[in-house]
Structure formats: C-alpha cells, structure tokens
Amino acid sequence: MKHLTWLITLITLIMLSACNNETQKNDVVLTKIEEAPLTYILPSPKTDGKMSVEKALAQRRSHRAYQDKALSAEQLSQILWSAYGITKPVEDNPDRPSSRPSFRGGFRTAPSAGATFPFEIYAIVGNVSGIEPGVYKYISENHKLVRVIDQDVRVELRKAALDQMMVEQAPATVFWSAIFERATVRYGDRGRERYVCMDLGHSGQNVYLQAEAMGLGTCAIGAFTDADVSRVLQLPAEEEPLYMMPVGYIVVRQ
Ligand SMILES: Cc1cc2nc3c(=O)[nH]c(=O)nc-3n(C[C@H](O)[C@H](O)[C@H](O)COP(=O)(O)O)c2cc1C
C-alpha cells in the first residue's frame, strides 16, 4: 500500500513536470531576428485575463489622449492578436488550391464572411519597449512583425489623419488595410459594399475590448485622407487604407 502511494505520487510529479515544460515551450518571449527585413517574433498572447467580457463592454469608451509612456512588447502582441490573431490554424490544400479561399493561416479572433480575411494589419510603432520605431506588418500566421518602414512616422500619420493628435501621441497604432478582391472574387459587390466593412467592425471591436481589459485606451479612426495615409505607410497599390486605432495609457477615464 505504501509503495502504491509512492508510485502514484511519483507519476503525478512526472505529469506535473511535463505540463510545466509544455507551458514553458509555448511561452515565447519577444525575439528579434537580425535579418533584412527586421523581424520580431512576438510574445505568445494570453487566452485568459482578469477582466470579464461584460465588464470590458460596460466600461469601453473611445479615448483620445494618451500618456507619454511606453507599451510593452507583450501589450502590443496582445492587441495585435485580438485584432487578427490565429486561433485555429488551417493549412491550405495545395492539391485543390481553387476549392476554397486561402485561409492564410487559419481562423482568427475575428469572424470573416466566407473566411476570406480581407485585411492586412500593420503596427505603427513609436514607443514600445524592445521594438524599434517604425511601421511593421503583422503576420498572423507566425504572430510576428516584419518591418516595412524603418522610421517613426507618427507625425506624418497624424497630419494624414486630419491632424488628430492622438495618432502622434499614442505609443503604437493598429492599422487595417483591405484587399477588397479577396471578398469581391467570391461575393462581388456585396463583398465590397457590405462584408469587408462588417469584418472590420468585428476586428476593431476586439481591439476596443482587449485594450479595456488590459487597462489601456484606444479610439477608432476612420477620418483621414486616403492618399496621404497610403503614401505615409507606403501601402502596396492593391491595399486600401481603412481604419486605425491608436493604443496607449489613457489620461482621463471617459
Ligand atoms: C467607423 C468609425 C469611425 C470613427 N472615426 C473617428 C475619428 O476619425 N476620430 C475620432 O475621434 N473618433 C472616431 N470614431 C469614434 C466615435 O466618435 C465614437 O465611437 C463615438 O463618439 C461613440 O463614443 P464611444 O466609442 O466612446 O462609445 C469612429 C468610430 C467609428 C465606429
């Protein structure tokens, strides 16, 4: 009987140790890959938190003034994941490429009409610990950032956004462009006129709620000059600028 108790204790300890190792393996920290273009693997996002979704909904407001305080890489990682992070990886079928739309990595934190996932997501980084200022493309598939512009563009982006100061003040801004063809090739005008913007609302609301749950603030911005924003961010011709959301520590709770 005594031996059996020892054996059970030993097996439990081995299993607990295996679980801990598993947790550590998944717990990626910010990793800078020294290559051109500069690439960062982002810290693993959390899938649990202290604030209930009900409380985040009840408290959410648009905040337009931020403290001069850096975000951590973990905070930026979490915000980007909430916008468009992969939650269920799906591999495209190379044998039947035209059988369904490309999942570009899989299902995400936000729904998308027909899983067409029309957005490209960027992080405009000004003051984030461990990440050099610049403009980065967020690659959902590997939860990483790839630099596309190697300078702080916040002042230029503020000017392109009708001088809305929050764009210059915020330590980081999430930006959405859309490749409308991903939706129109399947849904025609309905994709362009309805589905892309519906998708955008889901992704943007995720950022509002995630920011709230992390004690941060954000504000949706749709008012800007398209051509100026495209120029400042050097967007490829196929991408249309749609939305931006600065994120930072708020000054006054609204
Ligand atoms: C599509 C869209 C575009 C918006 N554009 C701007 C903007 O350019 N500038 C701004 O200060 N607020 C903008 N807002 C935020 C709204 O003004 C805000 O959501 C509204 O006043 C309600 O306040 P609340 O978000 O605190 O509930 C936008 C919101 C949405 C949904």
The ligand as an ORCA input file, in Angstrom:
! r2SCAN-3c Opt
* xyz 0 1
  C     -16.283     53.875    -38.231
  C     -15.840     54.797    -37.125
  C     -15.013     55.861    -37.403
  C     -14.582     56.712    -36.370
  N     -13.702     57.710    -36.666
  C     -13.290     58.524    -35.671
  C     -12.326     59.536    -35.938
  O     -11.815     59.681    -37.043
  N     -11.959     60.336    -34.914
  C     -12.459     60.195    -33.649
  O     -12.074     60.964    -32.751
  N     -13.351     59.224    -33.360
  C     -13.773     58.386    -34.335
  N     -14.653     57.367    -34.042
  C     -15.078     57.143    -32.654
  C     -16.511     57.650    -32.423
  O     -16.518     59.068    -32.419
  C     -17.026     57.089    -31.072
  O     -17.107     55.699    -31.163
  C     -18.381     57.664    -30.727
  O     -18.282     59.026    -30.377
  C     -19.022     56.925    -29.558
  O     -18.213     57.008    -28.400
  P     -17.652     55.716    -27.646
  O     -16.811     54.938    -28.609
  O     -16.830     56.242    -26.506
  O     -18.818     54.908    -27.178
  C     -15.061     56.499    -35.042
  C     -15.881     55.419    -34.774
  C     -16.261     54.562    -35.791
  C     -17.125     53.373    -35.449
*
